[in-house]
């Protein structure tokens, strides 16, 4: 029997586990899927916007994999901490596949970024998604009239949309009650989503973009002058050379150009060719706005500063300019790429493959692609592991790793514990007159799972 640990229960980890147990070349593979959190599914549970039910339904597919009798879910297990080093983990398994994602957001690197009221989109998403590491009281929105979101990707679109949505649209979701209350009581009247380049270079998908203009009581507007700066907007030949998604995005934005918001309850302004240069402080030292420099196309796909500046009012600033991997103690790390060095998923130490150690997902390739991108990435890594299986399986293991984890003082949440959390969240939702509602704190999750029962 080949026993493998997969660290991370998001899509890349689950796809890796699925590939390992479903292949036929190496019989008898057993996989433990470990996660630091007591709940599985990674960013599908804690990163996908709660109003995107179709994408969140992917949890059903991941669930089917984790319920396979050859796979065991062990939550509440932190790898790389004082109780379980990466070296010790490798002693317990023939092989370990790390699928730990990219946990750090990129900074803007401008003055004032440390002011109260400036947050990463990552923190905002964690808050409204009920991540137990999020600070429940982090976002006070009652005094926020204007917000700025810096970025032009799908995460920027998500947080913009969540700021603009009303309570009737959010109440049916599984977001924590505290986040729902804060968003429902929000004083936000306008949200500016700002990009330093042009609309033809936005990283958002058309479906996500279009949603901004379909919300009840919300008007999405674009300055025609900013659209006109983009060569693809005015030049049909340039536009025709763009990938289809960018052409569709331009068509959506054309429909919003110069639109009168009328009596809309909230206004979303999509701004382009503005580069952030400073966060402005107001009374009490909190954020009061942002200063941007107007940019212009440089003819090579980039932008250049024009020396003209514009201030935009904001009592809340969310930066959404990308993610970075973070080092896991005991694993090599390439700080330039913010990934673990590898060859086809095999971890490299000083340029040589480290026996039994593998990576998949964002920590392998960087924060690129969509959820589906994780499947071929995981398959490549699993293929490398299976090629090494004969040599790996020769090593005798000390016994069931679960016993060793408990002996180290850990209290793993097994699948029945996760099912108990699901039941508790369904009960919480019913008590609030809603559907299932996430438990947003460690104490509540672990109490629901009852990790110490029977140990």
C-alpha positions as a printed NumPy array, in Angstrom:
array([[  0.   ,   0.   ,   0.   ],
       [  1.228,   3.485,  -0.895],
       [  0.164,   6.027,   1.724],
       [  0.119,   9.678,   0.64 ],
       [ -0.624,  12.913,   2.497],
       [ -2.131,  15.789,   0.543],
       [ -1.814,  19.071,   2.415],
       [ -4.73 ,  21.323,   1.473],
       [ -8.348,  20.404,   0.743],
       [ -9.079,  22.976,  -1.942],
       [ -9.563,  22.003,  -5.594],
       [ -5.882,  21.294,  -6.294],
       [ -5.573,  19.034,  -3.255],
       [ -8.817,  17.186,  -3.922],
       [ -7.988,  16.736,  -7.606],
       [ -4.579,  15.35 ,  -6.662],
       [ -6.164,  12.893,  -4.22 ],
       [ -8.756,  11.876,  -6.816],
       [ -6.128,  11.208,  -9.472],
       [ -4.029,   9.12 ,  -7.092],
       [ -6.813,   6.784,  -5.981],
       [ -8.552,   6.44 ,  -9.356],
       [ -5.524,   5.497, -11.446],
       [ -4.899,   1.806, -12.11 ],
       [ -1.138,   1.612, -12.537],
       [ -0.363,   1.583,  -8.794],
       [ -2.956,  -0.37 ,  -6.783],
       [ -3.739,   0.199,  -3.141],
       [ -3.073,   3.95 ,  -2.869],
       [ -4.545,   5.553,   0.254],
       [ -4.647,   9.313,   0.714],
       [ -5.093,  11.488,   3.791],
       [ -6.173,  15.022,   2.896],
       [ -4.929,  17.345,   5.642],
       [ -6.094,  20.897,   6.164],
       [ -5.258,  23.556,   8.728],
       [ -8.945,  24.455,   8.899],
       [-11.599,  22.14 ,  10.323],
       [-13.667,  22.603,   7.142],
       [-12.733,  21.331,   3.666],
       [-12.893,  22.866,   0.16 ],
       [-10.388,  25.712,   0.557],
       [-11.186,  28.762,  -1.558],
       [-14.392,  27.201,  -2.853],
       [-15.76 ,  27.618,   0.686],
       [-13.768,  30.652,   1.753],
       [-12.985,  32.509,  -1.477],
       [-15.887,  32.182,  -3.899],
       [-18.383,  34.993,  -3.384],
       [-21.434,  33.777,  -1.427],
       [-23.829,  35.014,  -4.126],
       [-22.129,  32.827,  -6.758],
       [-24.06 ,  29.685,  -5.966],
       [-23.239,  27.945,  -9.247],
       [-19.497,  28.088,  -8.566],
       [-19.979,  27.228,  -4.9  ],
       [-21.908,  24.137,  -5.996],
       [-18.511,  22.697,  -6.958],
       [-18.368,  21.698,  -3.29 ],
       [-20.654,  18.821,  -4.248],
       [-18.054,  17.407,  -6.656],
       [-15.249,  17.857,  -4.127],
       [-17.413,  16.221,  -1.479],
       [-17.888,  13.121,  -3.63 ],
       [-14.112,  12.719,  -3.867],
       [-13.531,  13.204,  -0.142],
       [-16.197,  10.597,   0.652],
       [-14.254,   7.941,  -1.283],
       [-13.333,   5.136,   1.127],
       [ -9.709,   5.361,  -0.017],
       [ -9.492,   9.03 ,   1.042],
       [ -9.583,  10.36 ,   4.589],
       [-10.16 ,  14.025,   5.488],
       [ -8.221,  15.298,   8.519],
       [ -8.952,  18.915,   9.306],
       [ -7.577,  21.086,  12.102],
       [ -4.057,  19.831,  11.312],
       [ -1.421,  22.51 ,  10.831],
       [  1.654,  21.364,   8.931],
       [  4.871,  23.273,   9.567],
       [  3.897,  24.271,  13.089],
       [  5.449,  23.164,  16.386],
       [  3.392,  19.955,  16.572],
       [  3.925,  18.717,  13.023],
       [  6.979,  19.626,  10.967],
       [  7.268,  18.85 ,   7.279],
       [ 10.071,  16.393,   8.101],
       [  7.885,  14.551,  10.604],
       [  5.006,  14.44 ,   8.133],
       [  7.218,  12.765,   5.556],
       [  8.177,  10.157,   8.149],
       [  4.497,   9.244,   8.513],
       [  3.744,   8.898,   4.789],
       [  5.481,   7.541,   1.722],
       [  4.854,  10.858,  -0.044],
       [  3.461,  14.312,   0.682],
       [  1.794,  16.63 ,  -1.861],
       [  1.625,  20.266,  -0.772],
       [ -1.349,  22.204,  -2.178],
       [ -1.28 ,  25.215,   0.139],
       [ -2.179,  28.06 ,  -2.227],
       [ -1.049,  31.681,  -2.094],
       [ -2.051,  33.258,   1.194],
       [ -0.483,  36.732,   1.013],
       [ -1.858,  39.663,  -0.949],
       [  0.386,  42.096,  -2.793],
       [  0.83 ,  45.617,  -1.458],
       [  0.442,  48.801,  -3.455],
       [  3.668,  50.183,  -2.013],
       [  2.403,  53.755,  -1.659],
       [  2.305,  56.253,   1.224],
       [ -0.709,  55.968,   3.498],
       [ -1.366,  52.309,   2.788],
       [ -1.168,  51.595,   6.512],
       [ -4.038,  53.962,   7.399],
       [ -7.124,  52.614,   9.175],
       [ -9.758,  51.87 ,   6.554],
       [ -7.274,  50.434,   4.03 ],
       [ -7.556,  46.663,   3.662],
       [ -6.711,  43.918,   1.249],
       [ -9.498,  42.402,  -0.784],
       [ -8.261,  39.103,   0.686],
       [ -9.213,  40.241,   4.19 ],
       [-12.593,  41.53 ,   3.011],
       [-13.376,  38.258,   1.223],
       [-12.32 ,  36.263,   4.297],
       [-14.61 ,  38.416,   6.445],
       [-17.773,  38.022,   4.392],
       [-16.956,  34.363,   3.664],
       [-16.763,  33.462,   7.351],
       [-13.11 ,  32.426,   7.448],
       [-12.221,  31.69 ,  11.094],
       [ -9.001,  33.72 ,  10.861],
       [-10.914,  36.861,   9.853],
       [-11.571,  39.544,  12.455],
       [-15.338,  39.715,  12.863],
       [-15.306,  43.425,  13.7  ],
       [-12.778,  44.399,  11.016],
       [-15.222,  46.167,   8.711],
       [-17.411,  48.95 ,  10.047],
       [-19.327,  50.209,   7.019],
       [-21.964,  52.462,   8.534],
       [-19.727,  55.522,   8.156],
       [-18.552,  54.626,   4.661],
       [-20.177,  56.633,   1.86 ],
       [-17.57 ,  56.084,  -0.83 ],
       [-15.261,  53.114,  -1.381],
       [-12.368,  52.55 ,  -3.758],
       [-11.362,  49.11 ,  -5.031],
       [ -7.942,  49.069,  -6.685],
       [ -7.663,  46.302,  -9.259],
       [ -9.187,  44.96 , -12.456],
       [ -9.603,  41.23 , -11.874],
       [-12.488,  39.023, -10.815],
       [-11.715,  39.457,  -7.116],
       [-11.952,  43.231,  -7.538],
       [-15.291,  42.752,  -9.279],
       [-16.462,  40.429,  -6.49 ],
       [-15.735,  42.826,  -3.647],
       [-17.196,  45.738,  -5.623],
       [-20.385,  43.769,  -6.176],
       [-20.62 ,  42.718,  -2.516],
       [-20.321,  46.342,  -1.386],
       [-23.157,  47.322,  -3.711],
       [-25.59 ,  44.472,  -3.131],
       [-28.644,  44.926,  -0.935],
       [-29.832,  42.762,   1.958],
       [-32.571,  40.957,  -0.056],
       [-29.887,  39.565,  -2.371],
       [-27.43 ,  38.688,   0.413],
       [-29.788,  37.149,   2.976],
       [-30.261,  33.889,   1.005],
       [-26.489,  33.276,   0.999],
       [-24.459,  31.446,   3.654],
       [-22.467,  34.49 ,   4.774],
       [-22.144,  34.952,   8.541],
       [-24.89 ,  36.922,  10.242],
       [-22.439,  39.585,  11.437],
       [-21.211,  40.265,   7.905],
       [-24.751,  40.305,   6.545],
       [-25.765,  42.836,   9.175],
       [-22.78 ,  45.079,   8.462],
       [-23.388,  45.036,   4.694],
       [-27.131,  45.528,   5.145],
       [-26.553,  48.589,   7.358],
       [-23.834,  49.93 ,   5.081],
       [-23.884,  53.611,   4.166],
       [-22.035,  52.999,   0.901],
       [-23.419,  55.12 ,  -1.922],
       [-20.64 ,  54.802,  -4.49 ],
       [-17.877,  52.334,  -5.276],
       [-15.049,  53.188,  -7.656],
       [-13.195,  50.237,  -9.186],
       [ -9.918,  51.652, -10.476],
       [ -7.368,  50.202, -12.902],
       [ -4.028,  51.67 , -13.947],
       [ -4.385,  50.345, -17.488],
       [ -7.203,  50.374, -20.01 ],
       [-10.485,  48.469, -20.286],
       [ -9.145,  46.141, -22.993],
       [ -6.541,  44.903, -20.482],
       [ -8.876,  44.134, -17.604],
       [ -8.426,  40.644, -16.121],
       [-12.102,  40.217, -15.229],
       [-14.311,  37.817, -17.137],
       [-17.323,  39.119, -19.039],
       [-19.851,  37.257, -16.906],
       [-18.43 ,  38.794, -13.725],
       [-18.269,  42.252, -15.279],
       [-21.823,  42.11 , -16.622],
       [-23.196,  41.328, -13.152],
       [-22.216,  44.801, -11.964],
       [-24.875,  46.285, -14.245],
       [-27.701,  43.903, -13.365],
       [-28.132,  44.477,  -9.634],
       [-31.399,  46.062,  -8.453],
       [-31.009,  49.718,  -7.488],
       [-27.389,  49.871,  -8.678],
       [-26.068,  51.826, -11.685],
       [-22.769,  50.929, -13.358],
       [-21.186,  53.87 , -15.176],
       [-18.032,  54.421, -17.22 ],
       [-16.445,  57.692, -18.303],
       [-16.469,  57.706, -22.153],
       [-13.267,  59.784, -22.136],
       [-11.415,  57.005, -20.29 ],
       [-12.701,  54.392, -22.715],
       [-11.554,  56.536, -25.627],
       [ -7.975,  56.476, -24.328],
       [ -7.791,  52.751, -25.07 ],
       [ -6.528,  52.1  , -28.623],
       [ -8.769,  49.038, -28.86 ],
       [-11.862,  51.096, -28.123],
       [-11.568,  53.371, -31.152],
       [ -9.555,  51.218, -33.565],
       [-11.536,  48.318, -34.968],
       [ -8.428,  46.558, -36.251],
       [ -6.81 ,  46.654, -32.804],
       [ -9.998,  45.426, -31.152],
       [-10.353,  42.578, -33.652],
       [ -6.925,  41.276, -32.667],
       [ -7.923,  40.976, -28.998],
       [ -8.96 ,  37.666, -27.424],
       [-12.73 ,  37.214, -27.448],
       [-13.151,  37.857, -23.707],
       [-11.589,  41.327, -23.991],
       [-13.767,  42.2  , -26.983],
       [-16.863,  41.168, -25.037],
       [-15.727,  43.239, -22.064],
       [-15.436,  46.318, -24.265],
       [-18.967,  45.774, -25.548],
       [-20.314,  45.647, -21.99 ],
       [-18.453,  48.827, -21.066],
       [-19.726,  50.608, -24.183],
       [-23.243,  50.016, -22.933],
       [-22.428,  51.763, -19.651],
       [-20.509,  54.711, -21.119],
       [-21.981,  57.983, -19.986],
       [-24.976,  56.249, -18.424],
       [-27.112,  58.436, -16.168],
       [-27.334,  56.758, -12.739],
       [-30.686,  58.42 , -12.177],
       [-32.156,  57.611,  -8.765],
       [-30.092,  54.474,  -8.261],
       [-29.512,  53.613,  -4.625],
       [-25.823,  52.95 ,  -5.278],
       [-23.403,  53.793,  -8.061],
       [-20.471,  51.753,  -9.362],
       [-17.912,  53.731, -11.321],
       [-15.381,  51.81 , -13.402],
       [-12.269,  53.937, -13.773],
       [ -9.306,  53.339, -16.074],
       [ -5.824,  54.74 , -16.68 ],
       [ -5.373,  55.82 , -13.06 ],
       [ -2.317,  54.723, -11.06 ],
       [ -2.499,  54.913,  -7.228],
       [  0.186,  57.152,  -5.746],
       [ -1.036,  57.936,  -2.206],
       [ -3.742,  57.159,   0.325],
       [ -5.033,  60.404,   1.807],
       [ -5.722,  60.801,   5.522],
       [ -8.694,  62.617,   6.981],
       [ -9.87 ,  63.542,  10.482],
       [ -8.733,  61.077,  13.1  ],
       [ -6.071,  59.671,  10.808],
       [ -8.439,  57.42 ,   8.888],
       [ -8.495,  57.123,   5.15 ],
       [-10.374,  59.94 ,   3.413],
       [ -9.463,  59.327,  -0.213],
       [ -6.878,  58.267,  -2.752],
       [ -4.658,  60.227,  -5.091],
       [ -4.134,  58.798,  -8.559],
       [ -1.912,  59.782, -11.429],
       [ -3.481,  59.76 , -14.854],
       [ -1.726,  57.258, -17.136],
       [ -1.734,  56.853, -20.892],
       [ -0.952,  53.929, -23.231],
       [  2.752,  53.724, -24.051],
       [  2.245,  51.903, -27.348],
       [  3.861,  48.692, -26.042],
       [  0.996,  47.314, -23.981],
       [  1.917,  49.255, -20.84 ],
       [  1.192,  52.718, -19.506],
       [  3.179,  55.802, -18.657],
       [  2.457,  58.569, -16.177],
       [  1.189,  61.908, -17.475],
       [  1.907,  64.097, -14.443],
       [ -1.809,  64.867, -14.017],
       [ -3.396,  63.847, -10.705],
       [ -6.901,  63.194,  -9.428],
       [ -8.195,  62.709,  -5.891],
       [-11.062,  60.286,  -5.27 ],
       [-13.021,  60.378,  -2.018],
       [-13.072,  57.151,  -0.025],
       [-13.643,  56.083,   3.566],
       [-12.767,  52.511,   2.616],
       [ -9.998,  51.295,   0.296],
       [ -9.623,  47.679,  -0.811],
       [ -6.557,  46.653,  -2.785],
       [ -6.909,  43.729,  -5.154],
       [ -3.658,  43.58 ,  -7.056],
       [ -2.724,  39.918,  -6.81 ],
       [ -1.537,  37.221,  -4.433],
       [  1.746,  35.656,  -3.427],
       [  2.716,  32.324,  -1.993],
       [  4.296,  32.286,   1.458],
       [  7.086,  30.01 ,   2.685],
       [  6.074,  26.869,   4.546],
       [  8.645,  26.075,   7.236],
       [ 10.745,  23.154,   6.12 ],
       [ 10.087,  23.511,   2.393],
       [ 12.368,  25.313,  -0.081],
       [ 10.978,  28.566,  -1.439],
       [ 11.768,  30.781,  -4.396],
       [ 11.128,  34.362,  -3.164],
       [ 11.276,  35.822,  -6.67 ],
       [  8.439,  33.629,  -7.928],
       [  6.828,  33.103,  -4.498],
       [  6.542,  29.383,  -5.258],
       [  8.226,  26.141,  -4.218],
       [ 10.895,  25.154,  -6.769],
       [  9.847,  21.998,  -8.599],
       [ 10.214,  19.872, -11.716],
       [  6.854,  18.555, -12.954],
       [  5.607,  18.803,  -9.357],
       [  8.639,  17.175,  -7.702],
       [ 10.017,  19.503,  -5.006],
       [ 13.591,  20.551,  -5.749],
       [ 16.127,  21.03 ,  -2.991],
       [ 19.344,  22.608,  -4.243],
       [ 18.344,  21.684,  -7.762],
       [ 17.643,  18.005,  -7.074],
       [ 14.321,  16.251,  -6.624],
       [ 13.511,  15.684,  -2.955],
       [ 12.347,  12.097,  -2.498],
       [  8.675,  11.937,  -1.553],
       [  7.886,  15.673,  -1.665],
       [  5.58 ,  17.206,  -4.298],
       [  3.582,  20.372,  -4.956],
       [  0.409,  21.255,  -6.868],
       [ -1.785,  24.326,  -7.251],
       [ -0.769,  27.93 ,  -6.673],
       [  2.268,  27.085,  -4.543],
       [  3.534,  25.191,  -7.59 ],
       [  2.677,  27.531, -10.477],
       [  1.764,  30.851,  -8.833],
       [ -1.724,  32.414,  -8.486],
       [ -2.827,  31.916, -12.077],
       [ -5.747,  30.319, -13.851],
       [ -9.277,  29.46 , -12.748],
       [-10.551,  26.615, -10.563],
       [-10.452,  24.199, -13.491],
       [ -6.767,  24.954, -14.087],
       [ -5.997,  22.999, -10.938],
       [ -7.056,  19.7  , -12.487],
       [ -4.301,  19.313, -15.124],
       [ -1.824,  20.83 , -12.674],
       [ -2.716,  18.191, -10.059],
       [ -2.645,  15.409, -12.646],
       [  0.893,  16.332, -13.676],
       [  2.058,  16.167, -10.067],
       [  0.214,  12.917,  -9.405],
       [  1.804,  11.418, -12.521],
       [  5.264,  12.292, -11.207],
       [  4.455,  10.748,  -7.835],
       [  3.148,   7.555,  -9.415],
       [  6.289,   7.237, -11.504],
       [  8.218,   7.263,  -8.224],
       [  5.777,   4.966,  -6.408],
       [  7.815,   1.745,  -6.547],
       [ 10.801,   3.363,  -4.856],
       [  8.655,   5.276,  -2.354],
       [  6.692,   2.226,  -1.216],
       [  9.828,   0.339,  -0.153],
       [ 10.066,   2.44 ,   3.001],
       [  8.269,   0.978,   6.01 ],
       [  5.973,   3.389,   7.835],
       [  5.522,   3.518,  11.635],
       [  1.767,   2.807,  11.545],
       [ -1.454,   4.738,  11.09 ],
       [ -0.499,   8.446,  10.798],
       [ -3.665,   9.431,  12.632],
       [ -2.342,   7.83 ,  15.809],
       [  0.899,   9.812,  15.479],
       [ -0.995,  13.053,  14.909],
       [ -3.014,  12.534,  18.06 ],
       [  0.101,  11.565,  19.996],
       [  1.628,  14.892,  18.948],
       [ -1.262,  16.716,  20.635],
       [ -3.281,  17.435,  17.509],
       [ -7.051,  16.926,  17.401],
       [ -7.908,  16.185,  13.783],
       [-11.433,  16.819,  12.551],
       [-12.418,  13.724,  10.599],
       [-15.258,  13.565,   8.084],
       [-17.988,  12.974,  10.696],
       [-16.756,  16.101,  12.466],
       [-17.136,  18.099,   9.27 ],
       [-20.647,  16.7  ,   8.794],
       [-21.443,  17.852,  12.332],
       [-20.276,  21.376,  11.368],
       [-22.571,  21.269,   8.34 ],
       [-25.474,  20.276,  10.56 ],
       [-24.699,  23.044,  13.059],
       [-24.566,  25.621,  10.258],
       [-27.904,  24.426,   8.895],
       [-29.403,  24.688,  12.394],
       [-27.965,  28.191,  12.796],
       [-29.501,  29.254,   9.502],
       [-32.938,  27.96 ,  10.488],
       [-32.758,  29.797,  13.802],
       [-32.115,  33.037,  11.896],
       [-34.783,  32.459,   9.3  ],
       [-32.167,  31.861,   6.628],
       [-30.634,  28.925,   4.867],
       [-27.382,  27.421,   6.137],
       [-25.216,  30.121,   7.748],
       [-21.474,  29.761,   8.26 ],
       [-19.971,  29.566,  11.712],
       [-17.213,  32.194,  11.421],
       [-14.942,  31.425,  14.392],
       [-12.563,  28.697,  15.482],
       [-14.291,  28.054,  18.802],
       [-17.669,  27.571,  17.184],
       [-16.344,  25.309,  14.434],
       [-14.395,  23.08 ,  16.795],
       [-17.252,  22.905,  19.255],
       [-19.563,  21.801,  16.467],
       [-17.04 ,  19.206,  15.28 ],
       [-16.308,  18.048,  18.861],
       [-12.731,  17.169,  17.936],
       [-11.872,  15.745,  21.35 ],
       [-14.728,  13.283,  21.448],
       [-13.409,   9.747,  21.68 ],
       [ -9.749,  10.785,  21.78 ]])
